[in-house]
Amino acid sequence: MPQESRKSGKPSSSGWTALALAASPRREEGASTLLLRHVVQALKEAVPEIQVSWVYLHDLPIQPCQGFYSEDPSLCEPRRCTSGQLADGMAGLHQKVLWSDVLLIGTPVYWYGIPGHLKNFLDRLTSLENVGKLLDGKVAGFAVAAKEDGASAVIRDLMLILNDMGVLMPPYAFTYTTTRPPEKDLWALRYARQLGQNIARLLALRGTEPWWRFPGESE
């Protein structure tokens, strides 16, 4: 995250970073991953300096959230969420998420909903939100592939979860397809390109003042 540019009051794209999270077990060949690549391509064309890192979630063990918050909110913090029985792939992912300005998620639809592995990842972000709204001001976009119905429900849930964690989203924050391969879906590609461009615009408009902060949150 380009903290220096925010402190100086001068927005700069030189330090921007994006994290592309691919939830398909088919990794590079998954339809949602292929669609997400079009979003990344448009983003990099709009902001050539941005650094993009890819993570294939199925390469990492991510255990389910243990529900510490329900027991006692003070127990829901990153160290506890990534140690002991939860010492898995989330420790490194927490760091990648924290250092990213943009979170891009590409996912298939499983039974009209978010796949379990991706849901585990989202649930385990709770500790970052709980200890100080650490996701505030990041920008997100989504690429979803479905064989039948369910894409709208997945997009809705992703937007609801991340927006309530303080994540910003541009207009037309998603693209989805039911077509294989996704390159045949011209509307999905058009939306993907628009999404990449709109993320770049929102990064620039975001500014240096944390106007998005939760009421009562300290600077």
C-alpha atoms as a printed R data frame, in Angstrom:
    type eleno elety resid chain resno       x       y       z
1   ATOM     1    CA   MET     A     1   0.000   0.000   0.000
2   ATOM     2    CA   PRO     A     2   1.527   3.338  -1.010
3   ATOM     3    CA   GLN     A     3   1.409   4.945   2.425
4   ATOM     4    CA   GLU     A     4   4.003   7.567   1.477
5   ATOM     5    CA   SER     A     5   1.801   8.989  -1.265
6   ATOM     6    CA   ARG     A     6  -1.156   9.276   1.109
7   ATOM     7    CA   LYS     A     7   0.870  11.028   3.774
8   ATOM     8    CA   SER     A     8   2.277  13.500   1.272
9   ATOM     9    CA   GLY     A     9  -1.200  14.243  -0.039
10  ATOM    10    CA   LYS     A    10  -0.162  13.386  -3.578
11  ATOM    11    CA   PRO     A    11  -1.932  10.366  -5.064
12  ATOM    12    CA   SER     A    12   0.567   8.227  -6.947
13  ATOM    13    CA   SER     A    13   0.153   5.051  -8.963
14  ATOM    14    CA   SER     A    14   3.818   4.070  -8.586
15  ATOM    15    CA   GLY     A    15   3.205   2.126  -5.387
16  ATOM    16    CA   TRP     A    16  -0.177   0.592  -6.158
17  ATOM    17    CA   THR     A    17  -0.482  -3.178  -5.894
18  ATOM    18    CA   ALA     A    18  -3.252  -5.611  -6.787
19  ATOM    19    CA   LEU     A    19  -3.892  -9.127  -5.519
20  ATOM    20    CA   ALA     A    20  -5.679 -11.442  -7.968
21  ATOM    21    CA   LEU     A    21  -7.277 -14.335  -6.098
22  ATOM    22    CA   ALA     A    22  -8.320 -17.269  -8.289
23  ATOM    23    CA   ALA     A    23 -10.687 -19.680  -6.543
24  ATOM    24    CA   SER     A    24 -11.032 -22.211  -9.350
25  ATOM    25    CA   PRO     A    25  -9.450 -25.621  -8.687
26  ATOM    26    CA   ARG     A    26  -8.481 -25.565 -12.382
27  ATOM    27    CA   ARG     A    27  -6.096 -22.701 -11.611
28  ATOM    28    CA   GLU     A    28  -5.013 -20.991 -14.873
29  ATOM    29    CA   GLU     A    29  -7.516 -22.937 -16.966
30  ATOM    30    CA   GLY     A    30 -10.602 -22.149 -14.906
31  ATOM    31    CA   ALA     A    31 -13.231 -20.074 -16.708
32  ATOM    32    CA   SER     A    32 -13.363 -17.559 -13.852
33  ATOM    33    CA   THR     A    33  -9.554 -17.255 -13.901
34  ATOM    34    CA   LEU     A    34  -9.550 -16.651 -17.658
35  ATOM    35    CA   LEU     A    35 -12.207 -13.972 -17.238
36  ATOM    36    CA   LEU     A    36 -10.289 -12.401 -14.353
37  ATOM    37    CA   ARG     A    37  -7.223 -12.132 -16.581
38  ATOM    38    CA   HIS     A    38  -9.161  -9.788 -18.844
39  ATOM    39    CA   VAL     A    39  -9.910  -7.572 -15.843
40  ATOM    40    CA   VAL     A    40  -6.227  -7.559 -14.891
41  ATOM    41    CA   GLN     A    41  -5.213  -6.782 -18.455
42  ATOM    42    CA   ALA     A    42  -7.503  -3.748 -18.601
43  ATOM    43    CA   LEU     A    43  -6.287  -2.573 -15.191
44  ATOM    44    CA   LYS     A    44  -2.640  -2.833 -16.241
45  ATOM    45    CA   GLU     A    45  -3.349  -0.990 -19.477
46  ATOM    46    CA   ALA     A    46  -4.922   1.822 -17.444
47  ATOM    47    CA   VAL     A    47  -2.200   1.778 -14.772
48  ATOM    48    CA   PRO     A    48   0.997   0.306 -16.294
49  ATOM    49    CA   GLU     A    49   2.924   0.789 -13.041
50  ATOM    50    CA   ILE     A    50   0.608  -1.328 -10.895
51  ATOM    51    CA   GLN     A    51   2.101  -4.547  -9.535
52  ATOM    52    CA   VAL     A    52  -0.207  -7.565  -9.750
53  ATOM    53    CA   SER     A    53   0.318 -10.755  -7.750
54  ATOM    54    CA   TRP     A    54  -1.642 -13.957  -8.371
55  ATOM    55    CA   VAL     A    55  -2.747 -16.452  -5.730
56  ATOM    56    CA   TYR     A    56  -4.487 -19.731  -6.552
57  ATOM    57    CA   LEU     A    57  -6.468 -20.427  -3.407
58  ATOM    58    CA   HIS     A    58  -6.593 -24.190  -3.938
59  ATOM    59    CA   ASP     A    59  -2.796 -24.282  -3.660
60  ATOM    60    CA   LEU     A    60  -3.109 -23.248  -0.010
61  ATOM    61    CA   PRO     A    61  -4.620 -24.992   2.999
62  ATOM    62    CA   ILE     A    62  -7.276 -22.671   4.442
63  ATOM    63    CA   GLN     A    63  -9.192 -24.074   7.376
64  ATOM    64    CA   PRO     A    64 -12.657 -22.859   8.369
65  ATOM    65    CA   CYS     A    65 -13.008 -19.948  10.778
66  ATOM    66    CA   GLN     A    66 -13.242 -21.144  14.388
67  ATOM    67    CA   GLY     A    67 -15.788 -18.501  15.416
68  ATOM    68    CA   PHE     A    68 -13.686 -16.699  18.013
69  ATOM    69    CA   TYR     A    69 -15.708 -13.516  17.485
70  ATOM    70    CA   SER     A    70 -18.928 -15.223  18.588
71  ATOM    71    CA   GLU     A    71 -17.206 -16.411  21.752
72  ATOM    72    CA   ASP     A    72 -15.523 -13.099  22.565
73  ATOM    73    CA   PRO     A    73 -14.767 -10.342  20.002
74  ATOM    74    CA   SER     A    74 -11.439  -9.621  21.696
75  ATOM    75    CA   LEU     A    75 -10.281 -13.135  20.741
76  ATOM    76    CA   CYS     A    76 -10.775 -12.442  17.036
77  ATOM    77    CA   GLU     A    77  -7.388 -11.028  16.056
78  ATOM    78    CA   PRO     A    78  -4.852 -11.921  13.329
79  ATOM    79    CA   ARG     A    79  -2.287 -13.671  15.514
80  ATOM    80    CA   ARG     A    80  -4.826 -16.064  16.984
81  ATOM    81    CA   CYS     A    81  -6.409 -16.509  13.538
82  ATOM    82    CA   THR     A    82  -3.125 -17.740  12.025
83  ATOM    83    CA   SER     A    83  -1.504 -19.782  14.809
84  ATOM    84    CA   GLY     A    84  -2.022 -23.107  16.555
85  ATOM    85    CA   GLN     A    85  -4.602 -25.205  14.740
86  ATOM    86    CA   LEU     A    86  -5.084 -22.288  12.334
87  ATOM    87    CA   ALA     A    87  -1.424 -22.084  11.297
88  ATOM    88    CA   ASP     A    88  -2.111 -22.555   7.600
89  ATOM    89    CA   GLY     A    89  -2.011 -20.585   4.361
90  ATOM    90    CA   MET     A    90  -3.849 -17.581   5.763
91  ATOM    91    CA   ALA     A    91  -0.794 -16.173   7.544
92  ATOM    92    CA   GLY     A    92   0.851 -15.312   4.244
93  ATOM    93    CA   LEU     A    93  -2.463 -14.288   2.697
94  ATOM    94    CA   HIS     A    94  -3.143 -11.812   5.487
95  ATOM    95    CA   GLN     A    95   0.102 -10.044   4.609
96  ATOM    96    CA   LYS     A    96  -0.643 -10.053   0.879
97  ATOM    97    CA   VAL     A    97  -4.109  -8.628   1.482
98  ATOM    98    CA   LEU     A    98  -2.824  -5.915   3.805
99  ATOM    99    CA   TRP     A    99  -0.203  -4.772   1.304
100 ATOM   100    CA   SER     A   100  -2.611  -4.683  -1.629
101 ATOM   101    CA   ASP     A   101  -4.613  -1.686  -2.773
102 ATOM   102    CA   VAL     A   102  -6.836  -3.814  -5.014
103 ATOM   103    CA   LEU     A   103  -8.456  -7.188  -4.341
104 ATOM   104    CA   LEU     A   104  -9.624  -9.031  -7.457
105 ATOM   105    CA   ILE     A   105 -11.558 -12.259  -6.978
106 ATOM   106    CA   GLY     A   106 -12.258 -14.779  -9.701
107 ATOM   107    CA   THR     A   107 -14.487 -17.662  -8.683
108 ATOM   108    CA   PRO     A   108 -16.764 -20.397  -9.995
109 ATOM   109    CA   VAL     A   109 -20.236 -20.965  -8.570
110 ATOM   110    CA   TYR     A   110 -20.851 -24.079  -6.474
111 ATOM   111    CA   TRP     A   111 -24.516 -24.939  -5.906
112 ATOM   112    CA   TYR     A   112 -25.665 -21.338  -6.404
113 ATOM   113    CA   GLY     A   113 -23.148 -19.989  -3.897
114 ATOM   114    CA   ILE     A   114 -19.568 -19.154  -2.984
115 ATOM   115    CA   PRO     A   115 -17.229 -22.185  -3.076
116 ATOM   116    CA   GLY     A   116 -16.214 -23.424   0.370
117 ATOM   117    CA   HIS     A   117 -12.497 -22.687  -0.016
118 ATOM   118    CA   LEU     A   118 -13.174 -19.055  -0.952
119 ATOM   119    CA   LYS     A   119 -15.719 -18.714   1.866
120 ATOM   120    CA   ASN     A   120 -13.091 -19.960   4.327
121 ATOM   121    CA   PHE     A   121 -10.745 -17.249   3.039
122 ATOM   122    CA   LEU     A   122 -13.384 -14.538   3.428
123 ATOM   123    CA   ASP     A   123 -14.380 -15.703   6.904
124 ATOM   124    CA   ARG     A   124 -10.740 -15.664   7.991
125 ATOM   125    CA   LEU     A   125 -10.465 -11.992   6.981
126 ATOM   126    CA   THR     A   126 -12.765 -11.180   9.898
127 ATOM   127    CA   SER     A   127  -9.845 -10.701  12.288
128 ATOM   128    CA   LEU     A   128  -8.392  -7.982  10.029
129 ATOM   129    CA   GLU     A   129 -11.722  -6.192  10.052
130 ATOM   130    CA   ASN     A   130 -12.226  -6.696  13.774
131 ATOM   131    CA   VAL     A   131  -8.932  -5.277  15.067
132 ATOM   132    CA   GLY     A   132  -9.135  -1.936  13.303
133 ATOM   133    CA   LYS     A   133 -10.959  -2.065   9.979
134 ATOM   134    CA   LEU     A   134  -7.681  -2.932   8.232
135 ATOM   135    CA   LEU     A   135  -9.390  -3.484   4.881
136 ATOM   136    CA   ASP     A   136 -10.817   0.051   4.789
137 ATOM   137    CA   GLY     A   137 -10.230   1.816   1.504
138 ATOM   138    CA   LYS     A   138  -9.099  -1.139  -0.557
139 ATOM   139    CA   VAL     A   139 -10.801  -1.504  -3.937
140 ATOM   140    CA   ALA     A   140 -12.398  -4.750  -5.116
141 ATOM   141    CA   GLY     A   141 -13.763  -6.306  -8.292
142 ATOM   142    CA   PHE     A   142 -15.165  -9.717  -9.167
143 ATOM   143    CA   ALA     A   143 -15.174 -12.164 -12.080
144 ATOM   144    CA   VAL     A   144 -17.579 -15.099 -11.760
145 ATOM   145    CA   ALA     A   145 -18.172 -18.139 -13.946
146 ATOM   146    CA   ALA     A   146 -21.265 -20.322 -13.631
147 ATOM   147    CA   LYS     A   147 -22.510 -23.265 -15.636
148 ATOM   148    CA   GLU     A   148 -26.114 -22.472 -14.818
149 ATOM   149    CA   ASP     A   149 -27.625 -19.974 -12.345
150 ATOM   150    CA   GLY     A   150 -26.017 -18.552  -9.245
151 ATOM   151    CA   ALA     A   151 -23.570 -15.922 -10.493
152 ATOM   152    CA   SER     A   152 -25.714 -13.013  -9.270
153 ATOM   153    CA   ALA     A   153 -26.042 -14.577  -5.819
154 ATOM   154    CA   VAL     A   154 -22.268 -15.049  -5.540
155 ATOM   155    CA   ILE     A   155 -21.611 -11.483  -6.678
156 ATOM   156    CA   ARG     A   156 -24.170 -10.179  -4.199
157 ATOM   157    CA   ASP     A   157 -22.608 -12.080  -1.313
158 ATOM   158    CA   LEU     A   158 -19.052 -11.043  -2.211
159 ATOM   159    CA   MET     A   159 -20.084  -7.403  -2.427
160 ATOM   160    CA   LEU     A   160 -22.000  -7.531   0.853
161 ATOM   161    CA   ILE     A   161 -19.189  -9.225   2.794
162 ATOM   162    CA   LEU     A   162 -16.343  -7.057   1.544
163 ATOM   163    CA   ASN     A   163 -18.245  -3.777   1.533
164 ATOM   164    CA   ASP     A   164 -19.146  -4.321   5.188
165 ATOM   165    CA   MET     A   165 -15.403  -4.751   5.804
166 ATOM   166    CA   GLY     A   166 -14.837  -1.258   4.399
167 ATOM   167    CA   VAL     A   167 -13.779  -2.277   0.890
168 ATOM   168    CA   LEU     A   168 -14.649   0.168  -1.904
169 ATOM   169    CA   MET     A   169 -16.172  -0.895  -5.224
170 ATOM   170    CA   PRO     A   170 -16.473   0.967  -8.511
171 ATOM   171    CA   PRO     A   171 -19.541   1.114 -10.736
172 ATOM   172    CA   TYR     A   172 -19.905  -2.126 -12.688
173 ATOM   173    CA   ALA     A   173 -17.803  -3.927 -10.077
174 ATOM   174    CA   PHE     A   174 -18.270  -7.370 -11.582
175 ATOM   175    CA   THR     A   175 -18.340  -9.473 -14.696
176 ATOM   176    CA   TYR     A   176 -19.746 -12.962 -15.101
177 ATOM   177    CA   THR     A   177 -20.302 -15.580 -17.728
178 ATOM   178    CA   THR     A   178 -22.059 -18.901 -18.300
179 ATOM   179    CA   THR     A   179 -20.194 -19.441 -21.572
180 ATOM   180    CA   ARG     A   180 -17.290 -21.816 -22.182
181 ATOM   181    CA   PRO     A   181 -14.750 -20.623 -23.014
182 ATOM   182    CA   PRO     A   182 -15.460 -17.140 -21.575
183 ATOM   183    CA   GLU     A   183 -13.718 -15.505 -24.554
184 ATOM   184    CA   LYS     A   184 -16.860 -16.285 -26.568
185 ATOM   185    CA   ASP     A   185 -18.956 -14.113 -24.249
186 ATOM   186    CA   LEU     A   186 -18.466 -10.637 -25.694
187 ATOM   187    CA   TRP     A   187 -20.594  -8.958 -23.037
188 ATOM   188    CA   ALA     A   188 -18.575 -10.572 -20.231
189 ATOM   189    CA   LEU     A   189 -15.365  -9.373 -21.872
190 ATOM   190    CA   ARG     A   190 -16.801  -5.888 -22.244
191 ATOM   191    CA   TYR     A   191 -17.729  -5.827 -18.569
192 ATOM   192    CA   ALA     A   192 -14.291  -7.182 -17.638
193 ATOM   193    CA   ARG     A   193 -12.583  -4.386 -19.517
194 ATOM   194    CA   GLN     A   194 -14.870  -1.770 -17.993
195 ATOM   195    CA   LEU     A   195 -14.210  -3.196 -14.534
196 ATOM   196    CA   GLY     A   196 -10.440  -2.915 -14.933
197 ATOM   197    CA   GLN     A   197 -10.758   0.663 -16.145
198 ATOM   198    CA   ASN     A   198 -13.176   1.638 -13.380
199 ATOM   199    CA   ILE     A   199 -10.905   0.202 -10.697
200 ATOM   200    CA   ALA     A   200  -8.101   2.385 -12.039
201 ATOM   201    CA   ARG     A   201 -10.377   5.435 -11.930
202 ATOM   202    CA   LEU     A   202 -11.534   4.696  -8.391
203 ATOM   203    CA   LEU     A   203  -7.944   4.313  -7.212
204 ATOM   204    CA   ALA     A   204  -7.224   7.778  -8.549
205 ATOM   205    CA   LEU     A   205 -10.418   9.265  -7.089
206 ATOM   206    CA   ARG     A   206  -9.911   7.623  -3.722
207 ATOM   207    CA   GLY     A   207  -7.585  10.446  -2.729
208 ATOM   208    CA   THR     A   208  -5.407  10.734   0.316
209 ATOM   209    CA   GLU     A   209  -7.974  11.379   3.057
210 ATOM   210    CA   PRO     A   210  -9.646   8.252   4.530
211 ATOM   211    CA   TRP     A   211 -13.173   9.529   3.955
212 ATOM   212    CA   TRP     A   212 -14.458   5.957   3.905
213 ATOM   213    CA   ARG     A   213 -13.711   5.286   7.564
214 ATOM   214    CA   PHE     A   214 -16.310   3.709   9.825
215 ATOM   215    CA   PRO     A   215 -18.012   6.248  12.182
216 ATOM   216    CA   GLY     A   216 -16.000   6.609  15.367
217 ATOM   217    CA   GLU     A   217 -12.919   4.873  13.933
218 ATOM   218    CA   SER     A   218  -9.625   6.500  14.870
219 ATOM   219    CA   GLU     A   219  -7.183   7.639  12.222
